[in-house]
Structure formats: structure tokens, C-alpha cells
Amino acid sequence: MKNTENITKSSKRKVSRSFIVFLIICIAALLIVIYIRVNPKWKAAKLTIEPAGRYFEIQCLNPDGMTLETRIAPPDGYERVPVESGSFGEYLRKYPLLPDNTNLPVYDGTTLNLPDIPAIFDISLGDEGYQQCADSVIRLYSDYFYENKMYDKISFQFSNGDVCSYNKWRKGRRMLVFGDFSMEIPAAFPDKSEQQYRNYLKEVMNYAGTLSLQKESDVISVDDLEIGDIVCNYTHVVMVVDKAINEKGEKCYLFGQSFIPAVCFHIISRTDGKDTTPWYLQENIDKDSFAIGTFPFDKQDIRRLNYMN
């Protein structure tokens, strides 16, 4: 009888130990899965740079210019508005460009033949294709803040409204996301490297979009439109990257964008009769409904991001 009892107790202990081991393995596996999920790894895509074979003229274009301010001249009678030294406006004007008449690079190594594009930013793309329309706006603002060590301003909303802060990210905090739910958790060691900054941006791009840009911005009048402002609806967003004005006070703008599939940020042309120009006159967008490139917008889509404050 005692032997039977001992065997039973021994079996229970073995089952108990096996269950504990199984439970420890499950918890460890879960922690590994969570760690991988909340620690994305950004990797630069290999972009293809090739000539586009443009067969028509784009107005105001200097093919030798390698920045916006040297590539695209203002229309006759207009002058660029002044921008402060070190400002986001100056950052955009001096952003390096790919050579003129270049096919639009796509994140997967292919290109799009769009010869009416007057300027393509020499900007990297992640190899998984996250850097689309809203992401490119976030990327440019974020890189500007990062390069100027304004780390406290690198903070963006996900589409669900939760905020992902780079200052917290670099201290080891991460965002755990399931559908529309997200929460901040400690999941890494402090890391201030540029690679970790890129990892952070990948996470933001994965969960942000036009909806989050709308939540982080306010509607403004077309009369108040400045460099860095956006035109954003639920499906697409473009950004004002330059502005010029004439003696009558009439204004014109350069707009930039990315889209699906993820492509390098680029300037959008406008066709006026037989002419192609990169400049949009205020009268082109001072309407209840208008188009920038092939994308339709309404006047309530003209917005100013909180990042500009």
C-alpha cells in the first residue's frame, strides 16, 4: 500500500514538474514573441536610380540644380518667401535631390516611369515598404528634429490616438500593439544609436497614417498656408514644401508626396493646357474642391500640424 502511495505521489510530482517546465517554456516563448514584435529592425531598401527619358519641358526647371531652391525657380514675377536660418522650410529647400529626369524609385527595387516629376528627394526607404504618403511627412519632420537634436519633438500619434515618443523609445520603452489597442511597456535597454532611431520610425510608420495626421492637425484657411502645412483627407496627404509670392500678394506653392507602393518623396507637377509646371497657384486650390496631382481634396483638408508649434 505504501509503495502504491509513493508511486502516486512521485507521479504527481513528475506531472507537476512537467507542468511547471511547460509553463516556463510557454512564458519564455511569449516573452520572445513580444520582444520581437515590439523591437522592429529597419533596413534600407536597395533603390534603383535610372533615367526617365523625359521628352517634354517642365517650366521653371534648372536640370543642374541638386536642391529645391536651385532646381526649381519661382514663376516669372514671383519670389520665394523668406525662411529663417535653421528652419524646417530651409531644411526642405536644401534637401538633396536625385539627378533630374530620373525614374521614381520604389522600395522593392523597381521604378515608376513618371517623367513629369520635377524633383525627387534623395531619401532612403525601408525594405518593407512602410514609407507611404503620411509616413513620408512624418519622416521629413522627424529627420529634421533628429538632425537638430530636438528629440523632445519626435513624438507621433498612431492611428488609434496613442502617442509613441522617441525620448521614451531611446530609454527602452516600446509600444505593444494588438489591433486598435496599444500600450507602452519596458522591453529593451537604453539605446541612442541612429539604427535605433530608424527602428523607432519604422514602428511609427507601421501604425500611423492619414487618420493620425488629421488628429495631430487643425484646419486652416488657404490664405494661411505655409511651408510644412499639409493637405490631408482619409486616403492621401501632400505637404507644402515651398512657397513664392509676387508684388500683388498672389501666392504659389510646391507640393510633395509619397504614395502606395512606397516611393521616394517627390514634387508634384501641374498641367495647365500644354504646359507642365511644378507650381500650384493659390487660385488652383482656393476652391471647395480641387485636385493636387491626381488626388482630389476639399478645402477642409488644408491643415497645420502640431509639429509646427
Backbone bond lengths (Angstrom), bond angles and torsions (degrees), N, CA, C in turn:
res aa  C-N    CA-C-N  psi(-1)  N-CA   C-N-CA  omega(-1)  CA-C   N-CA-C  phi
1 M - - - 1.474 - - 1.524 110.71 -
2 K 1.350 113.94 -43.31 1.464 117.99 179.96 1.516 110.72 -65.10
3 N 1.328 116.02 -37.63 1.466 119.12 178.34 1.520 111.40 -62.37
4 T 1.335 115.63 -40.27 1.472 120.29 178.90 1.514 110.73 -63.45
5 E 1.347 115.80 -43.57 1.465 120.45 179.51 1.535 110.82 -63.53
6 N 1.344 115.34 -41.26 1.464 119.10 179.71 1.520 111.80 -64.21
7 I 1.357 114.16 -41.25 1.475 118.95 178.53 1.519 110.39 -63.01
8 T 1.337 116.77 -41.69 1.473 121.36 -179.74 1.527 110.71 -63.92
9 K 1.361 115.82 -44.73 1.464 119.63 179.56 1.517 111.00 -64.41
10 S 1.346 116.08 -39.65 1.462 120.68 179.66 1.524 110.46 -64.36
11 S 1.326 116.03 -40.05 1.472 120.72 179.81 1.522 110.30 -65.54
12 K 1.336 116.23 -40.99 1.464 120.14 179.54 1.524 110.70 -64.30
13 R 1.378 114.37 -40.69 1.465 117.56 178.95 1.525 111.11 -63.55
14 K 1.337 116.22 -40.15 1.460 120.60 178.51 1.535 110.97 -63.52
15 V 1.348 115.07 -43.77 1.470 119.39 178.62 1.513 110.11 -63.11
16 S 1.344 115.33 -42.26 1.461 120.06 -179.84 1.523 110.89 -62.78
17 R 1.368 115.47 -45.63 1.468 119.03 178.67 1.524 111.42 -63.31
18 S 1.326 115.93 -40.80 1.463 120.38 179.40 1.528 110.80 -62.84
19 F 1.340 114.89 -41.17 1.464 118.91 179.22 1.521 110.92 -64.47
20 I 1.340 116.65 -42.20 1.470 120.74 179.49 1.527 110.53 -63.43
21 V 1.347 115.58 -43.20 1.468 119.39 178.04 1.524 110.29 -62.00
22 F 1.334 115.87 -45.02 1.465 120.88 178.54 1.528 110.84 -60.04
23 L 1.341 115.87 -42.24 1.464 120.84 -179.76 1.527 110.87 -65.08
24 I 1.337 116.17 -41.52 1.472 120.44 178.55 1.520 110.39 -63.35
25 I 1.340 116.65 -41.48 1.475 120.55 178.88 1.523 110.45 -63.27
26 C 1.343 116.53 -42.90 1.471 120.81 -179.94 1.530 110.90 -63.49
27 I 1.336 116.48 -42.92 1.467 120.33 179.86 1.528 110.08 -65.25
28 A 1.343 115.84 -42.85 1.466 119.66 179.21 1.525 111.01 -62.56
29 A 1.336 116.21 -43.13 1.472 120.44 178.67 1.524 110.67 -62.56
30 L 1.343 115.80 -41.41 1.463 119.99 179.18 1.522 111.09 -63.39
31 L 1.327 116.31 -42.15 1.466 120.50 179.32 1.527 111.05 -64.49
32 I 1.333 116.64 -38.28 1.464 120.71 178.09 1.531 110.26 -64.89
33 V 1.325 116.04 -44.35 1.469 120.60 178.70 1.521 110.74 -61.21
34 I 1.337 116.79 -44.12 1.464 120.83 179.44 1.523 110.28 -64.15
35 Y 1.333 116.47 -42.62 1.468 120.43 -179.77 1.529 110.74 -60.15
36 I 1.338 115.74 -46.13 1.464 119.51 179.28 1.524 110.59 -63.86
37 R 1.326 116.57 -40.87 1.470 121.38 -177.69 1.519 112.06 -64.47
38 V 1.328 117.40 -38.44 1.473 119.86 -174.55 1.525 112.52 -95.11
39 N 1.321 117.90 2.45 1.461 121.43 178.77 1.526 110.27 -124.52
40 P 1.330 117.60 74.13 1.462 120.92 -179.56 1.531 110.93 -66.74
41 K 1.307 115.89 154.79 1.464 121.98 178.41 1.529 109.04 -118.65
42 W 1.336 115.19 113.64 1.463 120.18 178.43 1.519 109.81 -82.31
43 K 1.338 115.44 135.38 1.456 121.11 176.17 1.517 107.98 -135.43
44 A 1.320 116.25 132.92 1.460 120.23 -178.19 1.521 110.85 -69.92
45 A 1.332 115.72 136.41 1.457 120.86 175.64 1.529 110.09 -75.17
46 K 1.314 116.57 153.45 1.460 121.77 174.00 1.523 108.46 -89.74
47 L 1.318 115.58 106.22 1.461 121.00 -174.84 1.530 111.11 -89.95
48 T 1.319 114.99 147.45 1.459 121.45 177.03 1.524 109.03 -99.44
49 I 1.323 116.28 124.88 1.465 121.76 178.95 1.531 107.59 -112.13
50 E 1.329 116.05 114.35 1.453 120.57 -177.56 1.518 110.48 -146.23
51 P 1.343 118.71 153.87 1.464 121.19 -177.23 1.526 112.40 -67.73
52 A 1.336 115.02 149.76 1.464 120.89 -176.47 1.523 113.11 -93.04
53 G 1.322 118.59 -21.92 1.462 120.16 -179.07 1.517 112.85 73.18
54 R 1.318 116.83 44.86 1.466 120.59 179.67 1.528 110.35 -63.63
55 Y 1.339 115.89 136.56 1.462 120.56 -177.37 1.532 112.74 -118.59
56 F 1.352 116.82 11.79 1.464 120.39 -179.24 1.524 108.43 -139.76
57 E 1.322 115.49 168.59 1.463 120.57 -176.71 1.526 110.70 -94.90
58 I 1.315 115.11 140.27 1.466 121.32 171.06 1.523 107.44 -108.11
59 Q 1.311 116.17 125.77 1.459 120.27 -176.77 1.529 111.13 -63.61
60 C 1.331 114.91 154.00 1.476 123.30 173.43 1.522 113.36 66.11
61 L 1.330 117.30 15.58 1.466 120.66 -171.92 1.524 112.01 -101.75
62 N 1.334 115.53 129.33 1.462 122.22 170.38 1.524 107.15 -109.64
63 P 1.339 118.25 103.91 1.472 120.87 -173.43 1.523 113.91 -58.99
64 D 1.327 117.90 -24.04 1.462 120.52 -176.86 1.530 112.81 -82.79
65 G 1.322 117.57 -14.97 1.462 120.30 -178.73 1.513 111.81 -68.04
66 M 1.328 117.49 139.05 1.460 121.99 -177.74 1.524 112.79 -116.73
67 T 1.336 116.78 11.48 1.462 123.28 170.10 1.523 107.13 -137.26
68 L 1.331 117.00 166.82 1.469 119.10 179.71 1.524 111.76 -58.95
69 E 1.336 117.30 -42.71 1.453 119.63 -175.13 1.520 112.71 -70.92
70 T 1.347 117.51 -20.07 1.462 119.38 177.07 1.528 112.18 -102.75
71 R 1.339 118.42 -21.47 1.472 121.92 -179.87 1.535 111.69 -83.57
72 I 1.333 116.69 -41.65 1.469 120.18 -172.82 1.520 109.61 -118.78
73 A 1.329 116.64 112.12 1.463 121.85 177.11 1.530 109.68 -82.68
74 P 1.328 118.09 153.51 1.470 120.17 175.04 1.531 110.18 -65.61
75 P 1.319 118.63 157.42 1.473 120.63 175.15 1.531 110.24 -62.43
76 D 1.312 116.31 161.04 1.469 121.02 178.58 1.528 110.73 -53.97
77 G 1.326 116.12 130.84 1.459 121.28 178.46 1.516 113.86 88.63
78 Y 1.323 117.52 -5.67 1.466 121.85 -179.15 1.532 110.16 -108.82
79 E 1.325 115.75 153.50 1.456 122.62 172.79 1.521 109.44 -131.90
80 R 1.307 116.33 144.88 1.462 119.50 176.27 1.527 110.14 -60.63
81 V 1.330 115.95 141.95 1.460 119.36 176.54 1.520 108.71 -71.09
82 P 1.334 118.09 148.47 1.471 119.86 178.28 1.528 110.80 -65.57
83 V 1.331 116.74 146.14 1.462 122.14 173.08 1.525 107.82 -128.99
84 E 1.308 116.45 149.04 1.458 120.87 -179.29 1.519 110.85 -72.84
85 S 1.330 115.06 147.01 1.455 120.54 175.68 1.530 109.77 -61.05
86 G 1.308 116.77 131.41 1.456 121.01 179.82 1.517 114.70 83.24
87 S 1.329 117.43 1.68 1.468 121.08 -177.88 1.523 111.25 -80.06
88 F 1.320 115.79 167.96 1.469 121.23 176.26 1.524 109.90 -62.96
89 G 1.347 117.13 -36.01 1.453 120.27 177.76 1.515 111.80 -60.90
90 E 1.331 117.41 -43.66 1.459 120.38 177.77 1.531 110.19 -66.42
91 Y 1.322 116.80 -38.69 1.460 121.77 178.50 1.532 110.85 -56.72
92 L 1.346 116.58 -44.80 1.454 120.69 -179.90 1.527 111.25 -69.00
93 R 1.315 116.90 -41.34 1.471 119.56 -179.60 1.525 112.36 -63.32
94 K 1.302 117.22 -31.25 1.461 121.11 -176.74 1.528 112.75 -100.57
95 Y 1.327 117.43 7.56 1.467 120.18 -178.24 1.535 109.02 -65.88
96 P 1.327 118.68 132.26 1.476 120.90 -179.48 1.536 111.72 -62.16
97 L 1.315 115.16 141.88 1.454 121.90 179.51 1.523 111.05 -112.39
98 L 1.326 116.07 156.18 1.458 120.47 167.81 1.528 108.76 -72.57
99 P 1.330 118.81 161.16 1.464 120.10 178.31 1.525 111.74 -55.48
100 D 1.321 115.86 148.96 1.464 120.22 177.83 1.527 110.42 -60.72
101 N 1.344 114.49 155.18 1.468 121.36 176.78 1.528 111.33 61.63
102 T 1.344 114.77 47.00 1.463 122.00 179.53 1.520 109.90 -112.73
103 N 1.321 117.22 138.62 1.458 120.36 172.85 1.526 110.11 -61.51
104 L 1.327 116.35 150.54 1.458 121.30 -177.06 1.527 110.34 -76.98
105 P 1.343 118.62 115.31 1.471 120.25 -178.92 1.531 112.50 -69.79
106 V 1.318 115.92 138.71 1.459 124.34 176.58 1.525 108.00 -109.75
107 Y 1.320 116.87 150.37 1.462 122.13 -173.47 1.527 113.13 -58.71
108 D 1.338 117.72 -25.81 1.469 120.12 -175.54 1.526 113.15 -90.02
109 G 1.344 116.91 10.82 1.456 120.54 177.59 1.512 114.45 93.86
110 T 1.337 117.50 -9.64 1.455 120.88 175.57 1.530 109.45 -84.47
111 T 1.319 116.95 178.42 1.462 121.51 176.27 1.527 109.26 -137.03
112 L 1.327 115.08 160.40 1.458 121.88 174.21 1.522 108.26 -113.73
113 N 1.325 116.44 129.93 1.454 120.93 -179.45 1.530 109.00 -86.27
114 L 1.334 115.52 94.12 1.462 122.61 179.87 1.527 107.71 -127.63
115 P 1.327 117.39 80.14 1.467 120.86 -171.81 1.524 114.80 -68.63
116 D 1.356 117.51 -9.16 1.467 118.75 178.85 1.529 112.54 -84.10
117 I 1.347 118.05 1.20 1.462 120.78 177.44 1.531 108.98 -77.11
118 P 1.341 118.17 119.18 1.463 119.83 -176.37 1.523 114.61 -82.50
119 A 1.335 117.69 -19.13 1.463 120.01 -177.83 1.521 109.66 -159.56
120 I 1.335 116.09 134.56 1.463 123.08 176.98 1.518 108.15 -121.56
121 F 1.318 117.11 125.35 1.463 120.51 179.10 1.532 109.64 -66.70
122 D 1.323 115.13 139.77 1.461 121.44 176.19 1.527 107.37 -83.44
123 I 1.323 114.89 76.68 1.458 122.47 -172.54 1.519 109.37 -123.63
124 S 1.314 117.24 141.83 1.460 121.16 -179.97 1.525 110.35 -76.52
125 L 1.333 114.61 159.60 1.460 122.40 174.63 1.519 108.75 -128.47
126 G 1.324 116.55 145.94 1.456 119.57 173.65 1.516 110.53 -72.33
127 D 1.335 116.65 154.22 1.462 120.08 -174.15 1.521 113.68 -77.98
128 E 1.339 117.79 -2.68 1.467 119.86 -179.89 1.527 112.67 -107.56
129 G 1.323 118.13 4.59 1.456 120.46 169.39 1.512 116.38 77.77
130 Y 1.355 117.49 27.72 1.460 118.92 179.83 1.528 113.27 -80.51
131 Q 1.311 118.09 -22.29 1.472 120.83 -169.55 1.528 111.26 -81.19
132 Q 1.323 115.69 77.33 1.457 121.81 -177.45 1.527 109.70 -100.48
133 C 1.326 119.57 -146.56 1.473 120.03 -168.73 1.531 112.88 -66.11
134 A 1.323 117.98 -58.85 1.468 120.72 -179.46 1.526 110.64 -66.30
135 D 1.330 115.87 -36.87 1.461 120.27 -178.68 1.526 112.21 -61.88
136 S 1.338 117.32 -36.47 1.460 119.94 -178.86 1.525 111.04 -67.96
137 V 1.335 117.17 -35.36 1.469 120.71 175.76 1.524 109.75 -64.32
138 I 1.339 116.01 -47.61 1.464 121.18 178.04 1.524 110.08 -60.01
139 R 1.321 117.13 -43.30 1.476 121.79 -178.08 1.527 110.72 -59.47
140 L 1.336 117.58 -46.44 1.468 119.97 -176.66 1.527 111.11 -66.31
141 Y 1.324 116.85 -45.22 1.469 119.34 177.05 1.529 110.62 -61.36
142 S 1.330 116.03 -46.02 1.462 120.53 -176.07 1.529 111.39 -64.22
143 D 1.332 116.95 -43.57 1.467 119.87 179.00 1.521 111.12 -63.20
144 Y 1.327 116.14 -38.17 1.465 119.89 177.63 1.531 110.26 -61.08
145 F 1.335 116.54 -46.89 1.471 120.19 178.36 1.527 110.87 -63.65
146 Y 1.324 116.34 -42.40 1.474 120.86 -177.36 1.524 111.04 -63.83
147 E 1.334 116.57 -46.34 1.462 120.39 -178.11 1.525 112.06 -66.67
148 N 1.337 116.44 -23.93 1.463 120.72 178.33 1.529 112.16 -100.43
149 K 1.353 116.16 12.41 1.472 123.64 176.93 1.539 112.42 57.18
150 M 1.325 116.27 32.29 1.478 121.63 176.76 1.528 107.73 -95.67
151 Y 1.343 115.66 61.05 1.453 121.05 -170.72 1.532 113.21 -63.69
152 D 1.326 116.85 -29.67 1.456 119.46 -178.38 1.524 112.09 -67.78
153 K 1.339 117.66 -17.48 1.467 121.11 179.67 1.521 112.42 -91.09
154 I 1.334 116.76 -6.81 1.469 120.00 179.05 1.521 107.87 -85.64
155 S 1.310 115.15 86.71 1.463 121.62 -176.10 1.524 107.45 -154.19
156 F 1.324 116.79 120.37 1.458 120.46 -172.72 1.526 110.94 -132.69
157 Q 1.305 114.98 149.65 1.460 120.60 178.17 1.522 110.99 -84.50
158 F 1.339 115.17 146.00 1.451 121.32 164.34 1.527 107.92 -79.83
159 S 1.314 116.41 170.00 1.464 120.16 179.60 1.523 112.31 -64.33
160 N 1.350 117.55 -22.72 1.466 119.99 178.23 1.533 112.50 -82.86
161 G 1.347 117.07 -1.47 1.461 121.30 177.74 1.507 115.02 98.17
162 D 1.346 118.25 -14.18 1.459 120.38 178.53 1.534 110.30 -73.14
163 V 1.329 115.49 150.08 1.463 121.46 -174.64 1.518 110.74 -102.03
164 C 1.330 116.23 136.43 1.460 122.31 175.13 1.521 107.47 -114.33
165 S 1.320 116.30 112.45 1.464 123.08 -174.71 1.523 111.16 -100.64
166 Y 1.314 117.12 130.73 1.464 120.94 178.25 1.533 110.74 -68.20
167 N 1.333 117.71 -36.39 1.464 119.81 178.51 1.523 111.18 -57.51
168 K 1.339 116.78 -40.52 1.458 120.50 178.13 1.528 110.67 -74.65
169 W 1.326 115.78 -37.17 1.467 120.39 179.73 1.526 110.84 -59.71
170 R 1.331 116.30 -46.16 1.469 119.24 -176.91 1.533 111.73 -68.58
171 K 1.352 116.85 -14.36 1.467 121.03 175.57 1.526 112.08 -92.48
172 G 1.334 117.16 0.41 1.459 120.70 176.28 1.514 115.27 106.82
173 R 1.333 117.51 0.83 1.469 119.56 177.50 1.532 109.17 -80.85
174 R 1.330 117.34 145.26 1.453 122.57 -179.16 1.532 109.98 -135.56
175 M 1.327 115.50 161.95 1.460 120.83 179.01 1.532 109.03 -106.04
176 L 1.326 115.88 121.05 1.461 122.05 175.79 1.522 107.55 -96.33
177 V 1.333 116.90 119.44 1.463 121.65 -172.11 1.518 110.02 -120.98
178 F 1.338 116.04 130.65 1.460 123.50 170.98 1.519 107.37 -133.06
179 G 1.338 116.93 105.47 1.463 120.01 -177.80 1.519 111.11 61.44
180 D 1.337 116.64 -124.73 1.465 121.54 179.32 1.528 112.62 -87.80
181 F 1.335 116.82 -1.04 1.462 120.64 -179.24 1.523 109.73 -98.84
182 S 1.325 115.99 137.17 1.462 119.83 173.89 1.523 109.07 -146.69
183 M 1.315 115.65 152.90 1.453 120.73 178.33 1.529 108.34 -149.74
184 E 1.333 115.49 152.05 1.455 121.58 179.62 1.521 109.22 -90.53
185 I 1.332 116.13 133.30 1.457 120.39 -179.85 1.536 109.45 -137.13
186 P 1.347 117.94 153.97 1.469 120.11 171.52 1.521 108.45 -78.62
187 A 1.347 117.62 120.80 1.460 118.43 -173.93 1.525 113.61 -147.19
188 A 1.332 117.88 15.60 1.462 119.77 179.55 1.526 109.46 -163.82
189 F 1.314 115.37 165.13 1.458 120.56 174.27 1.528 109.44 -81.00
190 P 1.333 118.25 155.92 1.469 120.38 175.41 1.526 111.01 -56.45
191 D 1.330 115.78 139.28 1.467 120.75 -176.64 1.522 108.51 -155.26
192 K 1.332 117.25 117.59 1.464 122.16 -177.98 1.525 112.37 -105.54
193 S 1.308 117.58 15.20 1.459 121.11 -176.20 1.527 111.43 -71.61
194 E 1.328 115.62 159.02 1.469 119.97 176.79 1.522 111.01 -65.61
195 Q 1.343 117.27 -34.70 1.456 119.84 177.37 1.522 110.67 -59.86
196 Q 1.337 117.28 -41.02 1.459 120.12 178.84 1.520 111.27 -68.08
197 Y 1.334 117.04 -33.71 1.468 120.06 174.20 1.530 110.13 -61.61
198 R 1.335 116.99 -43.95 1.465 120.50 178.69 1.531 110.59 -64.51
199 N 1.345 116.45 -38.13 1.466 119.79 176.36 1.524 110.42 -60.11
200 Y 1.331 115.59 -41.97 1.469 120.66 177.85 1.526 110.68 -59.19
201 L 1.333 116.08 -47.47 1.469 119.49 -178.86 1.524 111.59 -62.28
202 K 1.314 116.93 -36.58 1.469 119.86 177.45 1.522 110.67 -60.67
203 E 1.327 115.97 -41.97 1.464 120.16 178.64 1.528 111.00 -63.20
204 V 1.338 116.75 -44.02 1.468 120.43 178.52 1.520 110.18 -62.07
205 M 1.330 117.02 -46.35 1.463 120.60 -178.56 1.526 112.02 -61.95
206 N 1.322 116.09 -31.30 1.462 120.37 -179.53 1.523 111.96 -67.36
207 Y 1.342 116.89 -32.87 1.460 119.67 -171.88 1.528 114.44 -118.44
208 A 1.330 118.03 -0.25 1.468 121.24 175.61 1.527 108.87 -100.47
209 G 1.328 116.46 171.94 1.462 120.60 179.69 1.514 110.79 179.90
210 T 1.311 116.28 -166.13 1.464 120.04 -179.58 1.529 111.30 -61.38
211 L 1.327 117.05 -33.24 1.462 119.85 179.09 1.525 110.92 -64.01
212 S 1.332 117.38 -42.24 1.466 119.66 179.75 1.525 110.78 -69.88
213 L 1.341 118.41 -34.41 1.464 120.17 176.89 1.523 110.60 -64.38
214 Q 1.317 117.29 -36.88 1.462 119.93 176.76 1.528 110.93 -64.97
215 K 1.328 116.58 -37.49 1.461 120.03 178.99 1.523 111.79 -69.52
216 E 1.328 116.80 -25.89 1.463 121.38 -177.53 1.527 112.63 -99.68
217 S 1.320 117.55 20.09 1.458 120.16 -176.98 1.524 110.60 -145.77
218 D 1.332 115.08 166.39 1.471 121.93 178.44 1.523 109.37 -125.97
219 V 1.324 116.02 147.60 1.465 121.39 177.52 1.526 109.41 -68.52
220 I 1.328 115.96 135.57 1.463 121.26 176.77 1.526 109.17 -127.85
221 S 1.315 115.64 167.66 1.457 121.22 176.13 1.523 110.00 -79.29
222 V 1.316 116.45 151.11 1.462 120.15 176.11 1.520 110.72 -59.98
223 D 1.338 118.11 -27.71 1.466 121.22 178.53 1.529 111.62 -65.48
224 D 1.327 117.01 -23.66 1.467 121.31 -176.47 1.529 113.01 -96.73
225 L 1.325 117.09 4.03 1.464 121.39 -173.30 1.525 111.49 -63.40
226 E 1.354 116.18 127.56 1.458 121.97 -178.34 1.528 110.13 -130.25
227 I 1.326 115.95 168.44 1.461 121.41 175.04 1.538 108.77 -58.52
228 G 1.320 116.27 131.45 1.464 121.28 -178.53 1.510 113.44 99.95
229 D 1.346 117.45 -15.90 1.461 120.27 175.61 1.527 109.83 -73.38
230 I 1.332 115.50 164.22 1.469 120.05 -177.33 1.526 110.55 -127.07
231 V 1.313 114.41 159.99 1.461 122.53 167.97 1.524 104.52 -118.96
232 C 1.330 117.14 112.60 1.465 121.20 -165.71 1.522 111.22 -139.91
233 N 1.335 116.09 126.60 1.461 120.83 169.01 1.532 107.76 -120.66
234 Y 1.335 117.17 -162.67 1.459 118.99 -174.51 1.530 113.38 -75.71
235 T 1.329 117.12 -13.42 1.458 119.18 -175.20 1.522 114.52 -114.41
236 H 1.334 118.53 -20.44 1.465 119.25 -175.72 1.526 110.16 -157.04
237 V 1.340 115.04 159.16 1.461 121.42 176.76 1.520 108.90 -144.45
238 V 1.335 116.34 140.08 1.457 122.92 171.13 1.523 107.28 -126.15
239 M 1.335 116.48 159.01 1.455 120.27 -177.09 1.527 110.99 -124.59
240 V 1.336 116.22 141.37 1.460 121.65 172.78 1.524 108.22 -73.08
241 V 1.331 116.54 118.86 1.470 119.81 -178.02 1.527 112.45 -110.15
242 D 1.340 117.32 -10.02 1.462 120.14 174.29 1.522 109.08 -163.35
243 K 1.336 114.75 162.24 1.459 121.13 -175.24 1.516 109.24 -148.99
244 A 1.341 116.22 141.79 1.467 121.50 176.33 1.534 108.41 -135.94
245 I 1.335 116.11 161.42 1.457 121.62 -175.70 1.529 108.73 -145.67
246 N 1.346 116.87 150.54 1.462 120.04 176.30 1.529 110.35 -109.37
247 E 1.326 116.22 -178.41 1.464 120.88 -175.85 1.529 112.66 -64.50
248 K 1.317 117.42 -24.35 1.470 121.31 178.85 1.533 111.66 -81.12
249 G 1.322 116.66 -4.92 1.460 119.97 -177.35 1.515 113.06 86.31
250 E 1.340 117.31 7.79 1.460 121.38 177.93 1.537 109.12 -77.72
251 K 1.322 116.09 139.68 1.466 121.04 -171.93 1.524 111.24 -116.26
252 C 1.315 114.83 155.57 1.463 120.75 171.99 1.521 108.79 -143.40
253 Y 1.342 116.43 161.33 1.456 120.96 -168.59 1.527 111.61 -140.19
254 L 1.330 115.12 151.06 1.463 122.19 165.46 1.522 107.69 -102.47
255 F 1.335 116.04 134.35 1.458 121.54 177.07 1.530 109.66 -115.65
256 G 1.337 115.60 141.63 1.451 120.96 177.55 1.516 111.25 -124.24
257 Q 1.334 116.44 159.79 1.457 121.01 -177.01 1.524 111.47 -160.53
258 S 1.339 114.73 165.63 1.450 123.94 157.67 1.530 104.83 -126.39
259 F 1.321 117.88 179.91 1.466 119.85 177.81 1.519 109.22 -162.17
260 I 1.326 116.84 -170.61 1.465 122.65 177.25 1.527 108.97 -95.34
261 P 1.349 120.34 127.89 1.470 127.14 -0.34 1.523 110.54 -71.70
262 A 1.325 116.83 163.98 1.459 120.54 -177.03 1.526 110.70 -59.14
263 V 1.336 115.46 123.66 1.464 122.24 179.53 1.521 108.50 -130.36
264 C 1.324 116.42 166.56 1.458 120.36 177.30 1.537 109.63 -63.93
265 F 1.311 115.66 141.40 1.463 122.02 176.45 1.531 108.55 -57.63
266 H 1.339 116.71 137.09 1.453 120.24 -173.89 1.526 111.05 -151.24
267 I 1.322 115.84 162.82 1.461 122.86 -179.23 1.529 109.93 -86.06
268 I 1.325 115.51 141.75 1.461 122.11 -176.19 1.526 109.82 -97.93
269 S 1.309 116.41 129.82 1.464 120.93 177.33 1.520 111.31 -88.06
270 R 1.332 114.11 160.68 1.473 122.49 175.73 1.525 108.06 -125.58
271 T 1.334 116.05 135.26 1.461 120.93 177.63 1.520 109.19 -100.18
272 D 1.336 115.20 124.46 1.467 121.81 179.35 1.524 107.23 -124.62
273 G 1.335 115.63 97.26 1.455 119.43 -173.94 1.524 109.67 68.26
274 K 1.331 116.10 -121.17 1.457 120.90 177.38 1.527 112.37 -92.86
275 D 1.315 116.42 -5.08 1.469 121.26 -175.00 1.525 111.70 -94.77
276 T 1.326 115.31 142.89 1.465 122.16 173.87 1.518 108.02 -115.47
277 T 1.324 116.74 127.27 1.460 121.40 -177.44 1.527 110.07 -137.75
278 P 1.326 117.46 147.48 1.467 119.05 175.90 1.525 113.24 -81.30
279 W 1.335 118.29 -10.89 1.459 121.45 -173.78 1.523 111.80 -93.99
280 Y 1.332 115.37 134.78 1.468 122.37 172.78 1.518 108.26 -105.90
281 L 1.334 116.58 120.76 1.454 120.68 176.90 1.524 109.32 -72.58
282 Q 1.326 116.47 153.73 1.459 119.62 178.96 1.522 110.87 -57.46
283 E 1.345 116.42 -35.12 1.467 119.72 -179.18 1.528 111.77 -65.16
284 N 1.342 117.41 -22.62 1.468 120.62 178.27 1.518 112.56 -71.06
285 I 1.333 116.71 -25.21 1.468 119.72 -176.40 1.522 112.68 -118.04
286 D 1.322 118.00 -3.71 1.463 121.59 -179.98 1.529 109.51 -85.77
287 K 1.330 115.12 64.11 1.461 122.66 -176.76 1.526 108.45 -143.80
288 D 1.327 116.32 165.19 1.468 119.37 175.33 1.523 110.74 -63.43
289 S 1.342 116.43 -38.87 1.459 121.90 177.37 1.518 108.74 -135.73
290 F 1.319 116.80 141.73 1.459 121.45 -178.52 1.517 108.44 -156.12
291 A 1.315 116.51 171.69 1.461 121.71 178.91 1.520 109.86 -124.89
292 I 1.325 115.97 142.13 1.461 122.75 169.93 1.521 105.70 -120.71
293 G 1.335 115.37 113.41 1.453 119.01 -168.43 1.512 109.43 65.91
294 T 1.319 116.25 -127.00 1.471 120.20 179.76 1.522 112.13 -102.58
295 F 1.340 116.72 7.55 1.465 119.68 -173.62 1.532 110.91 -104.50
296 P 1.336 118.16 128.13 1.465 121.87 179.60 1.532 111.87 -84.32
297 F 1.336 115.33 143.64 1.461 121.34 178.10 1.522 109.22 -139.73
298 D 1.353 114.93 165.73 1.461 122.72 173.39 1.520 108.76 -119.12
299 K 1.321 116.90 164.57 1.463 120.35 -174.87 1.520 112.89 -61.87
300 Q 1.354 117.92 -27.63 1.465 120.11 178.39 1.524 112.47 -75.48
301 D 1.336 117.05 -2.39 1.460 120.73 177.34 1.528 112.13 -86.84
302 I 1.333 117.78 -7.72 1.466 121.35 178.72 1.523 107.94 -79.67
303 R 1.342 116.58 118.27 1.465 119.91 -167.41 1.521 111.74 -140.12
304 R 1.342 114.92 158.29 1.473 121.87 174.73 1.517 109.26 -118.86
305 L 1.324 115.73 125.38 1.467 121.54 -179.08 1.530 111.19 -74.56
306 N 1.320 114.93 150.44 1.465 120.07 177.66 1.523 111.99 -65.17
307 Y 1.352 116.93 -20.66 1.458 120.12 -179.48 1.529 111.84 -61.08
308 M 1.329 116.75 -23.51 1.461 120.22 -175.55 1.536 111.62 -79.11
309 N 1.325 117.34 -10.24 1.469 120.11 -178.46 1.532 110.93 -83.59
